[in-house]
Amino acid sequence: MKDFKKILVPIDGSAQAKQALKQAIYMAGLCQAEIGLLYVVDLNQQISAFEQVSTGGYVPSEIKEKGCKILADAMQDIPKRINAKSIVEIGVPPKVIIDVCEQREYNLIIMGSRGLGAIERIVMGSVSQYVLMHASCPVLIVR
């Protein structure tokens, strides 16, 4: 088994993300790995395109605060013996997950599956599907 030292866990506050975090805590305990919790602020879901242009790139602090709260809650579930850090980034979630993984040299991604049906997956795509196809490291999808 590959020795994982840095595990990235994208968090969005969903039940699937909480299950992924549980799995990451277990894996980190086995491998003595560090966990990175990542929350991605998706401006396309938070602010309309018109508002994004009118803000001139400024991101309201309330949007980042939501991510910080979700991460703070998740950090409380991680035992003190496991080194963990939280990261808030802004952008398109699947691309940001890949970028953070590569830039910060994570060697395992553990994330939840939304369980989209076949039609939704074809029309909308899926964050976990994109990450699975584009990550340069192993990806564990937790249901």
ChimeraX attribute file (.defattr): number of C-alpha atoms within 10 A of each C-alpha:
attribute: neighborCount
match mode: 1-to-1
recipient: residues
	/A:1	4
	/A:2	8
	/A:3	11
	/A:4	17
	/A:5	16
	/A:6	22
	/A:7	25
	/A:8	29
	/A:9	28
	/A:10	27
	/A:11	27
	/A:12	21
	/A:13	16
	/A:14	13
	/A:15	14
	/A:16	19
	/A:17	23
	/A:18	20
	/A:19	18
	/A:20	24
	/A:21	26
	/A:22	17
	/A:23	19
	/A:24	26
	/A:25	23
	/A:26	14
	/A:27	19
	/A:28	22
	/A:29	14
	/A:30	11
	/A:31	16
	/A:32	17
	/A:33	20
	/A:34	22
	/A:35	27
	/A:36	24
	/A:37	22
	/A:38	25
	/A:39	25
	/A:40	21
	/A:41	22
	/A:42	16
	/A:43	17
	/A:44	11
	/A:45	9
	/A:46	12
	/A:47	15
	/A:48	11
	/A:49	11
	/A:50	8
	/A:51	12
	/A:52	15
	/A:53	11
	/A:54	10
	/A:55	11
	/A:56	8
	/A:57	9
	/A:58	9
	/A:59	15
	/A:60	10
	/A:61	8
	/A:62	9
	/A:63	15
	/A:64	16
	/A:65	13
	/A:66	15
	/A:67	22
	/A:68	17
	/A:69	12
	/A:70	18
	/A:71	22
	/A:72	14
	/A:73	12
	/A:74	19
	/A:75	18
	/A:76	9
	/A:77	12
	/A:78	18
	/A:79	11
	/A:80	9
	/A:81	10
	/A:82	14
	/A:83	14
	/A:84	19
	/A:85	14
	/A:86	20
	/A:87	16
	/A:88	15
	/A:89	16
	/A:90	14
	/A:91	13
	/A:92	15
	/A:93	21
	/A:94	20
	/A:95	16
	/A:96	20
	/A:97	24
	/A:98	20
	/A:99	13
	/A:100	16
	/A:101	23
	/A:102	14
	/A:103	8
	/A:104	11
	/A:105	14
	/A:106	22
	/A:107	19
	/A:108	24
	/A:109	26
	/A:110	25
	/A:111	28
	/A:112	24
	/A:113	20
	/A:114	16
	/A:115	12
	/A:116	12
	/A:117	8
	/A:118	9
	/A:119	9
	/A:120	11
	/A:121	13
	/A:122	10
	/A:123	8
	/A:124	9
	/A:125	13
	/A:126	17
	/A:127	18
	/A:128	23
	/A:129	13
	/A:130	15
	/A:131	22
	/A:132	19
	/A:133	9
	/A:134	13
	/A:135	19
	/A:136	15
	/A:137	16
	/A:138	15
	/A:139	19
	/A:140	18
	/A:141	20
	/A:142	19
	/A:143	13
